[in-house]
Amino acid sequence: MKICIAGSRRPVKHGLIPSGILFLPSTCLIIRKNLPILEFQKINQMKKTVLFSIAFAWVVSATAQQNEVVVSQNEQVLTVSVDPQYRVGINTKVPGVFNNLVWAEGSVAMLQKGAPELPVFYSSLIIAPVGAVQVTTTYTSYEDIQDISLLPSKGSLKRNINPDDVPYEFGPVYSTNAFFPGNLAEAGTPGIAGKDRRVSVRLFPFQYNPVTKTLRVYHGLQAIVLVDENIPGENEISATVRANEPGDNQVLYTPLGETGRMLVIAPQSYFNDLQPLVDWKKEKGIETDLVDIATVGNTQSAIKTYVQNYYNQYNDLMFLLLVGDHAQVNSYNAGMAGSEIKWSDSEYGQLAGSDKYPEIFVGRMPAASVSEVQRMVSKTLEYEKTPDTGSWYTTSIGIGSDQGAGIGDDGEADWQHLRNIRTLLMGYGYATVHEFYDGSHGGADASGNPNSSMVATAMNTGASLFMYCGHGDQNTCVTSNYSSTDVNAATNNNKYPFVISVACNNGTFTTGTCISEAWMRAYNANGPVGAINATGSSILMAWAEPMEVEDEIANILTEQYGTANIKHTLGGLFYNGEMSMLDAYNNSTTSREVMETWVMFGDPSVMMRTVTPDALTASHLLNIPLGSTSLTVNCNTDGATVCITQAGQILGTGTVSSGTVTINFTALTSTTPLLVTATAFNKIPYQGTVMVDPLGVVQQDIANGLQVYPNPASDVLTVEFFSGNNNTQVDLLNTLGQQLESRSVNGQNSFTKLAFDLSNLEQGVYFVRVNDGQQVSTRRILVK
């Protein structure tokens, strides 16, 4: 289900009707639904009630309209409404067998194997921190449709098979003279997402009796969700740690923020090469700690315990970066899925409750050597600090199979799913979205099946986003046969995409090297190539559930929620997308498995780029006195983050508003220069230095052309300036402000050049101060 904050446009997720479904104008049924109206009501001090209201009206039409869900809030009342349409059509995918299919925008399939496939609607909400969840339902009326034949669901399938090869199995439901699923609503197990306790509620307005072949649709369906604080519930939290009150946010998952500190765990041997990355993260305002895996302990229990304790100590922890292959930093064994071990990095980010909603974003730089660390760090710093300024950022690549119609998320085949995402991207401002689909589907998709050369050409030209949805193995995207070999042969230097792969085993990295690792490690003679980040499953992947993640990533990236859910970091996009999947599929076993085993390779705190970046400009004092407690920075980009650091430590951060921000900090006690860093989405960062004057004199920009050179200096230092009409004094000072040498120059209204002998000075930092009686300028010099 998709959602829109009041007054904003909500994504139209289902732009294509699933293939294999025939809708005839004379027989077409369209259901208009208002979903759902939620009212938070306090029953008493110990109970809270949430009211879901769904109203249905039948109309006849041959034209589908776009679906939009609107959320509005007034104090404790949260209202959700939508006017989508639904169709009951003839399913032509099974030749010779007449059957119907109910298709509904804004819904997901039940995926209960052997039972009738019916649309389900879901909502997720913040609930009281303690108490058991109970659900009751009411409705105003229902309407029966006779002679409807529905095939059973094939269940949640893996992507190592062709769904068309899976036979339909009619389960016990089909011999039972009763309406399925029977209950009109249900609440899932409460979970903890970030600091909030949430519950997902599913609503079943469609009921089917397979014996009488009757489809029943309920009108005015209401689900009343009661949280009884007198009865112990699951995954309870302390009210003191709750981030929001019930009703404080929109329906669906609570988006996790993307600001906070970072923990980096790596072998000691990688520290020197990781330090530039750690320094940069601090410079841009992310408190970052680098910890030796030997200190942590290289077992899953030791790593989980260390991260848990760190999170308990620093509740602003947002990013965890593991650096190393499985041998260097163990992944987490989350149990078995069939014959496969569910290797999970995301398990280290699930730090509250027994659910699979994350508290932090986890990424891995899969470096098995120092040289691989160097390349990954270099790529990340280049992407964030000194990005390429080409036009390729508005290009995306979509590769998909032609399978999955009626089985995939929203009933879409893989290519339909990616084409709908393409529509969002093009509407957002992408100039080119390549379509590489099996089969021939018109549009930008060429006839026949794509090949690896076609994909390689697009890759090497440059793309900011690479979405795959199809079959895969450890080293291959089966549609196009684009493989690790192609990644390693890439020439996309300086043009790195964010790769999201819905495929089997593209992230199987604990036994051998996978294509996701190739995306991160690839390089050529000109430097790193491949991806900035890549996501891949460590096991066989589910078919439908991860498609919802790609949908949600596209919705967030293209700002379909307006300001209600803006995410720019790769971790923020990926993990919020996975939370949407958990909600949509009611925390099913399969959706939890996807959450566990979908690995993010790369730094989760990296901010994605979607347009050619332009320079972020800023201005501020170039010199402030010792003891200063603030600095004002003017900037051309509202919303930019400005951070001030000194000697690698963050003094303070702030956000630019109306072109300015003042950052307060503890009084300066060191003359070490300050570094000002400003960053913003799709901008080239600004960095500037502020000198700290030991004598407490604030530098002013004087127009007399002061030059001090060479710097660093060893024997002789030249000071050149325009003396004007006033007498000018030039002093050489040490870091204590003590005068080592002083020169006076009478006003000559001309350029003056002075030479200072430095041969007797010890190596270190010194200052040159020029004072013409009206203006003062100080320059820092280094004597070597």
C-alpha angles and dihedrals in degrees: 000000000000127000140202130198112234111280095016133097117257121210119262097227099180106053093151130052109230113264117251094045119109118202117190119198092224095053103027117124118201121191119204112208134191105201126215133334109196121196120182108212127178109224092185137321091288100043136056126191131204119195122207115192126191122183122190130193125182119224133165118236140141096212125076117220128210119270122235130174118199127198123196131171135204114181105296094353117094114187124194121184137169139171105205127151133232133204134206106203144161115275107222096179093095108059115219094012117098111216140147134229127205110218120189130177114230095027139103129216121259092230093201105153115237094010127101113281106240133168116256128197123209141190132182126206145175111259137186114295093243136028142069120284118234129180131203128174140210132180138185100221145328136221127213124216114199132213096027116151115198124185119223123260117259088217128230105331131199123236096241090082139057107248090217089063092059111094122227112253118200107216130202090280089075093062094046119095095218139094116268133250086012100198115083097210140006138186121225126221110293114250138190118240112183103314098337133090111224140177130201116222123199123202125203110197089156116074125175133199106199094191095056092028091231124153111202121197120194122219125205091013113180128187114198111200114201123193107198108198091193090069120064113247137194124273095007121181138195114268088226093067097045113120097200139024119236107282095024095116143035123278116271124048120339104248112236115234122239104219124096143078130315132226117202119195117191143137115280090242089067096051099094092052093043094051095084089055092048090048092051094049089054092046091056091048106267112127102224132190122193113206130186114241087222088062091047097042121243099249127099093243093050093048093046091048093049093049091045092052091046090051091049090052097041108032090181091070107133108157133046117189118190113196117201142043120281091279093055097042115013121233117223121266102221095179134267134318104191105306095339130092111234098231106195134185092171089066087076088061097053100091107151129053129350095279128100098242107121127237094193138020117253127201136168132213097206096211116159094179142028091254090056090051089052093052095047093047091046091051093049094047091047092050093049105031108027107018126181112260099215126126095248095099091085091058124094134180125219121187121180145159123239092236134098104057107161090007104063127082108295087010090283129146113232093259092050090050092053093044090056089051088049089057090055093048094048090049090051094055108276108145098200131024110178116219114209105171133159108249127015117296105157123230111080091336113107120224117274128009123326122241134211093258091060091051093044091054091053092044095051092048088057139261132184095208132038116186121183126185119173144061120334147162136201094293107015145068097212096207101076090003089246105169147174088274090060092047091052090049093050122126098196094125111173091006108093124171129206103243120210113182124192098188142102119281099347085134100042095130105147093075109041129329121306133201091257089060089048089054089057100039102041119120142152137195091290095053138265122359132172123061137338088222134354133195123206139162118251091210140024104310130228118250109226107019100066091049086070088058092056089047092053094045088055092048093051095042093052091046096241089158094055110219094336096087113018114163125170105165118091090233091050092052096045101043096042086052090054091050089056088054092052089053095044093051096039095244090297119182090254095049090050089049090054090050091052099046106035102100125203111215112200139031109321092204094063112119113230122234122219103168136033104286121237128199121280108218128204139170134199142144113304093210134030130179126257109267095037115149103193146025128202117216124193115207137178094223122070111213093032116139115234120196129184119205133179123194090347095308125114112241096180147322135216144171123245114243125176089356099305146070132186115210118202124205142163114289110281114252098171132065092216106128120257122238117216115202125183122188135176141165112289092359134118105241123250121224126181138165128236117197119219109222111217091206094054096246117143114224118235124198102256120196096219097100100246113197126179117188153217098018115207091037133185114181110001130025121198121209115192126181145144106260099198120192097309129083110260129207120205117195132188109211138183123224091272090059093250115151111241097174136357133196130189124207123192116229106273101159088231142090114286127199122199129184123210122198109229099170094106096047124101119240114273146078122324136166136229114207122193118193121179094176093261105048135028127205128183127195127193116224134186120219114206 
